[in-house]
Amino acid sequence: STHGAGHHAGHQVLVASNRGPVSYEVQEDGSLAARRGGGGLVSGLSAIGPDSDALWVCSALSDGDREAVRRGVGEDGVRMLDIPADVHADAYNGIANSVLWFVHHMLYQTPLEPVFDAEFRRQWASYETYNRAFAEALAQEAAEGAAVLVQDYHLCLVPGMLRELRPDLRIGHFSHTPWAPVDYFRMLPDDIAEQLLHGMLGADRLGFLTRRWADAFTACCTAVVGGPGGTEIGVHGLGADADFLRKRSHEADVAERMAALREEIGAGRRTVVRVDRTELSKNIVRGLLAYRQLLEGRPEWRERVVHVAFAYPSRQDLAVYRDYTAEVQRVAQEINSRFGTPGWTPVVLHVKDDFARSLAAYRLADVALVNPIRDGMNLVAKEVPVVSDDGCVLVLSREAGAHAELGDDAITVNPYDVIGTADALHAALCLPAAERAERSKRLAAAATALPPAQWFVDQLEALRG
Ligand code: G6P
């Protein structure tokens, strides 16, 4: 047996995710610089806090990370796995972000995609290897009966693998993405679909961000493997961290960014703000087209509104993501050439990641545009109402998980409907100040109902039963 007395010294709580809380970069002088990770998952899990006894197992993602592992550089409570670069690339770029991300967000252009060929099978073997490395590390580090919380689509096979190595553990898995509808999920080869579901069903408990994604998962289980069996399924809608955001957004660097942004926007103008990782599900291009439609169809807004769009590069190893960034830049440029005047830039687009500037934009936002094609939750929708100085109107896609919690006080859009989105922007910009403030207050309350620390504790308690 692989478990026994030796494990009593291990950790009682373990978390596993592809991206960890920090990543490293080798500087010119050879030293390593640490940088915080991004995305909803890291925001949620950072609540674990540095003083708990929990261990966070994550993957080395870059050469800097692998160098850090080799030099023994790291943070307390974090174990970074030195996965070979080619295995990680196949698992992360190939399977996780090209196949599973596309399936759950329904991003394929189906006349030509997907094609599950020999290359896919080769990458799948790496995905298995990568998942096994996590399962083995967790099996090594966990105390007898410990709780293990596995995160997201990168690690779907871990629960099943870990169950075999350590039947004594309480194993949970949480999905930060949507879950695909049955017919879409079944594009995957049957044996792969089965393996994914069986891998996840190795957990005692599975968590999703909304009831909708949990139900979709259950439907896939029923269709592919006869049902979810004894695995419990729960919903935990990760909320925004109000205390952190309010404090952080009033620091000096944010005030500086606000002054610079005000310069770019120009005095007396309204702002439509969006902040995203540039990623295909975020629907940034249709958002720009809707804004163009607003200026086209309602010329009274020309010179009076600015679209502040921050589109931060993401997963740039993949050509589709790079091409999408280029398309965002092209359309923004086109709008500025078509409508811009010497004193007015209709779209202020920034692509260089800057958290302080994001918070500055949140504070200045009159309208927040969150129009994803499909999104597990979308934390920006929850963060802007918390941070905005004068309250903001939220224009929100009905396909974002956040819509289940914020829909009543947002202006809802169909993300494919550019005219409808333009109308929604107009309605948002016209909303009387008093109603806007009321709605924004209710949005902020709903957005912070389940702060990250509580989100984590709830799952842990449910898993321990
Ligand atoms: C989503 C996923 C996370 C991921 C994040 C950032 O929120 O659910 O697992 O960490 O995107 O993406 P990246 O590929 O940069 O980790």
Residues whose N, C-alpha, C, O or C-beta is under 5 A from the ligand:
A	BS01	G6P	R19 G38 G39 G40 L41 D152 H176 T177
